[in-house]
Amino acid sequence: MKYCSSCGGNISRIVPDGDNRERAVCDECHTVHYKNPLLVVGCVVESAGKVLLCKRSIEPRYGYWTVPAGFMELGETMAAGAARETMEEACASVEISHQFASVDVPDAGQVHIFFCGKLVGDFGAGEETLESRLFSEEEIPWDDLAFQSGRFALQKYFEDCGQNNGVHFHELRRAKS
């Protein structure tokens, strides 16, 4: 950020009074511009003992499989966001049951939240999806999953057998070279 979204003034990186870390602060109006983590919400969608995966038609990870997930929008709940992402990516309505996994991804400035859900009706491929398909645990293309957080969610889903056994937490960090 170079310019203030409130007044257009120049931005400096300083520690504001009463704060404990460097922030983007306007030199003119002194507005503090906070940059906080983004929420990614997703759903492990079950139907007849299988889970719904989508093959990505966009980067990052074009051509890899993922659970339906994406960035939460303002004005929606986490569960509503997971249901919306499922509709957008898999053209599928889902009945959300419970939150079951949370993955901190501090290097990307994100938190990934996963819900369990039941497929309601048919499914297809949305604009960001090459194809969508139901997989049993044994059929999942584990080596072709797009994201580590989705892999974690699927592993915990199958460990729990889709039951509400609480929320599983995980942190992903880039390997240090």
C-alpha positions in Angstrom: 0.0 0.0 0.0 1.4 3.3 -1.1 -1.5 5.7 -0.7 -4.2 6.1 1.9 -7.7 4.9 0.9 -9.2 7.6 3.1 -7.5 10.7 1.9 -4.9 9.8 -0.7 -2.0 10.7 1.4 1.3 8.9 1.4 1.7 5.8 3.6 4.6 5.1 6.0 5.3 1.8 7.8 5.6 2.7 11.5 4.5 1.3 14.9 1.5 3.4 15.9 1.2 4.6 19.5 -0.3 1.8 21.6 0.5 -0.9 19.0 3.2 -3.5 19.1 4.0 -4.0 15.4 4.6 -2.0 12.2 1.5 -0.9 10.3 0.7 1.1 7.2 -0.2 4.6 8.5 -1.2 7.7 6.5 1.2 10.6 6.8 -1.6 13.1 6.4 -4.8 11.8 8.2 -3.0 9.2 10.4 -5.4 6.5 9.5 -4.0 3.1 10.4 -4.5 0.5 7.6 -4.6 -3.0 9.1 -3.8 -6.0 6.9 -5.3 -9.1 8.5 -5.5 -12.7 7.4 -8.1 -13.8 4.9 -10.6 -16.6 5.5 -10.9 -19.4 3.1 -13.9 -21.6 3.7 -14.6 -25.0 2.2 -16.7 -28.1 2.5 -16.1 -31.8 2.3 -19.3 -32.8 0.6 -20.5 -36.4 1.1 -22.9 -38.5 -1.0 -23.5 -42.2 -0.6 -20.2 -42.7 1.3 -18.1 -40.7 -1.3 -16.8 -37.2 -1.3 -17.1 -34.5 -4.0 -13.8 -33.1 -5.4 -13.3 -30.5 -8.1 -10.5 -30.4 -10.7 -9.2 -26.8 -10.9 -9.4 -24.9 -14.2 -7.6 -21.9 -12.7 -4.2 -21.2 -11.2 -2.8 -21.8 -8.7 -2.6 -25.6 -9.2 -4.5 -25.8 -12.5 -5.5 -29.4 -13.2 -5.2 -30.6 -9.6 -8.1 -31.8 -7.4 -9.5 -30.0 -4.4 -12.5 -29.8 -2.1 -14.8 -26.9 -3.0 -13.4 -23.9 -1.2 -12.6 -20.2 -1.6 -12.4 -16.8 0.0 -15.2 -15.8 2.3 -17.1 -12.7 1.3 -18.2 -9.8 3.5 -21.7 -10.2 4.8 -21.8 -14.0 4.9 -21.2 -16.5 7.6 -18.4 -19.1 7.3 -21.0 -21.9 6.6 -22.8 -19.8 4.0 -19.5 -19.1 2.3 -18.6 -22.8 2.2 -22.1 -23.5 0.7 -21.6 -20.7 -1.8 -18.2 -22.0 -2.9 -19.6 -25.5 -3.3 -22.3 -24.1 -5.6 -19.8 -21.9 -7.6 -17.2 -24.7 -8.0 -19.3 -27.8 -8.2 -22.8 -26.5 -9.2 -24.0 -28.3 -6.1 -26.3 -27.5 -3.2 -25.1 -28.7 0.1 -26.6 -29.1 3.5 -23.9 -28.0 5.9 -23.7 -29.9 9.2 -20.6 -28.8 11.2 -17.2 -27.2 11.2 -14.5 -29.9 11.6 -11.1 -28.5 10.5 -9.1 -25.3 10.8 -5.7 -24.8 9.1 -3.5 -21.8 9.8 -1.4 -20.7 6.8 0.5 -17.7 8.2 2.9 -17.6 5.2 0.0 -16.9 2.9 -1.9 -14.7 5.5 -4.8 -17.1 5.4 -6.9 -19.3 7.7 -8.7 -22.2 6.1 -11.9 -23.4 7.7 -13.6 -26.7 6.6 -17.2 -27.9 7.1 -18.9 -31.3 6.5 -21.9 -31.3 4.3 -24.4 -33.6 2.5 -24.9 -33.3 -1.2 -28.5 -32.2 -2.1 -29.3 -33.2 -5.7 -26.9 -33.2 -8.7 -23.5 -31.6 -9.2 -21.4 -30.4 -12.1 -18.5 -28.2 -13.1 -18.5 -24.5 -12.3 -16.5 -21.8 -14.1 -13.3 -22.5 -12.0 -13.6 -26.3 -12.4 -12.7 -28.7 -15.3 -14.7 -31.5 -13.8 -16.2 -32.7 -10.5 -16.5 -36.2 -9.3 -17.4 -38.3 -6.3 -14.6 -40.4 -4.8 -14.4 -43.1 -2.2 -11.5 -42.8 0.2 -9.5 -45.4 -1.8 -10.2 -43.6 -5.1 -9.0 -40.1 -4.0 -6.1 -39.0 -6.2 -4.0 -38.2 -3.1 -0.9 -37.3 -5.2 -2.9 -34.9 -7.3 -4.5 -32.8 -4.6 -4.0 -29.1 -5.0 -3.5 -27.9 -1.5 -2.1 -29.3 1.8 -5.0 -27.8 3.7 -7.5 -29.8 1.6 -5.5 -33.0 2.1 -5.5 -32.4 5.9 -9.3 -31.8 5.8 -9.9 -35.0 3.8 -7.7 -37.1 6.1 -9.5 -35.8 9.2 -12.9 -36.3 7.6 -12.1 -40.0 7.0 -10.6 -40.4 10.4 -13.8 -39.0 11.9 -16.0 -41.0 9.5 -17.9 -37.8 8.9 -19.0 -37.6 12.5 -18.8 -34.4 14.7 -15.7 -35.2 16.7 -14.7 -31.6 17.3 -12.4 -29.3 15.3 -9.0 -30.5 14.2 -6.3 -27.8 14.0 -3.2 -27.6 11.9 -0.5 -25.1 10.9 1.2 -25.0 7.5 4.5 -23.2 7.1 6.9 -23.1 4.2 10.0 -25.2 4.7 13.1 -23.1 5.5 15.9 -23.4 3.0 
